Amino acid sequence: MHRTLLAATVVVCGISVSGIAVAARDERAAGGHGAPPTAAIAMRSSDVPAAQAASSSQAAPAANVPSGTSLRIANAQVQPVAASSPIASQFRTLVERQVEPAWIAYTQPIAASEAAGCCWGWQNDGSGCCGGCPLESRPGVTSITEHRGDGRPVGPGPIKLEGSTELVLLFRVEARALDRVRVFSADCALDAGGRVVHLLTGVRPADSIAFLESQIASGLSTTRKSGADSLVMALALHKDPAADAALGRLLAPSQPESVRRKAMFWTARARGRAGFEVVRRLMRDDPSPSVRKEAVGALAQSREADVVPALIDAARTGPDADVRGQALFWLAQKAGRQAEETLTRAIADDPETKVKERAVFAISQLPKERSVPLLIDVAKTNRNPAVRKRAMFWLGQSDDPRALAFFESVLR
């Protein structure tokens, strides 16, 4: 195949939400344009076997978690600590005192429970949730469960009809330094691998948001590359409205573009209608061409009903060729038949050849029953030689008998 499209489904202890992770062979090797870098959520495949093995083991002994706390954690030495306000200095003190590996954890009300997950290869433990996500076995921003592909999660047992109402933030500390950050739905069963867990109780949402924003803005480093992503994600998943204002500050043109890209993705993914509108404005009006381009992929991750119409509008009237091309790609991933008219119209009418070529690539991502006839028509009738060449290239990659018959007719 010339590309692999993975429909990744986040299952938050029984509640699933589909996202798109795209892995495409670099078209540039064949003179094309390749798939955009934005992906709903990506994980290294090397992480999967260890987590699967861990999830198949026997349940670890439950930790002594204080009553009234939603955290589900086993195999942990839980040490409750009443949170101070603000928490930054308290957090710093805990880090500086910790030589051996340990975790600092606290919970917060969650804005979008579908966006925080459990772990790969989980086995249902009878509660409709995941049976023991291992904190120590692998790093990660968040975790995604496997999905059967038929709308049901892996494993037997009851499925919860409501997602978690809380988020768990976990900070791994080692040698007096922050090692990594992980984010889970609070009703995911966790296994701390026997480590100490400093559980901060009573953390106020405003304090948590201010703390996370300060760490992001100060360029907090961890020994893992995922640290900044995790912090932005954790901030965006807070239910408190103060998270919208904090994300707005991270999206400002004065911020590094790497921070802005992360904030855009999670603003669209987790902040509902308000986040959708913020990212749509960035797509059209931001002074940075690269930010406008990245905003298209971020917008495609929103769960708002207006995503497809917004992408169609961007494909037709976007401020530059990169925005229009990205919109065409994401339309093909999300809209199917609804996208066909926009794609064919772009091939016929867009003034930029690279946008036309991008539309050809997007057509190649549609199901074969639709993509092959459309590509054949472009190869036969389009007046632009570069566009015809791209259509013929993708026909050649399709391994479809209709494409073979077309080539035979051309060569006669």
Protein Blocks (a to p, Z undefined) as FASTA:
>chain_A
ZZdcddddddeehiacdddddddddfklnopnopafbdfbdcdfklmmmmmmmmmmccdd
dddddehiabdcehiacddddddddfklmmmmmmmmmmbgcddddddddfblmlpccdeh
iacehlopaehiafklpgcfbdcdddehlopaeheddddfbdcfbdcdddddeehiafbd
cdddfkbccdehhpacdddehiafklmmmmmmmmmmnopacfbfklmmmmmmmmmmpmbl
klmmmmmmmmpmkbcfklmmmmmmmmmmmnojmlmmmmmmmmmmomblklmmmmmmmmmm
pcbfklmmmmmmmmmmgcbfklmmmmmmmmmmmnmmmmmmmmmmmmmmmmbfklmmmmmm
mmmmpcfklmmmmmmmmmmmpmblklmmmmmmmmmmnopaklmmmmmmmmZZ
